[in-house]
Amino acid sequence: MVKRLNAFERLLDTTVRNMGSSVGKIASFLTTRRIRGVVEDSEYCAIAVYLRKELGESDVEVGDTITVNGVSITTPKAAYAFEAAFDEGKYPDLIQRSK
């Protein structure tokens, strides 16, 4: 059975998927927007920082799921793969050295 998404879940899913369908596209998307995140920090990783800025929400966490103010979606494969690469330091231009 496929879960139906509510309006905010759809907005969140669309916002994440619009970053790109591959690790490289997501990295380019975030680089173009001058987003910087903290490695191995689910609340301040590059995707979380972007979502916080784009959605105007303060409670954001990225992992297996992306949760914004208690609303969660499954992290799309490309975004999950990007986060793994980001945490490994593969995108140094996207790394913020301190919060």
Buried (B, 14 or more C-beta within 10 A) or exposed (E): EEEEBEEBBEBBBEBBEEBBEEBEEBBBBBBEBEBBBBBEBBBBBBBBBBBBEBBEBEEBBBBEEBBBEEBBBEBBEBBBBBBEBBBEEEBEEBBBEEE
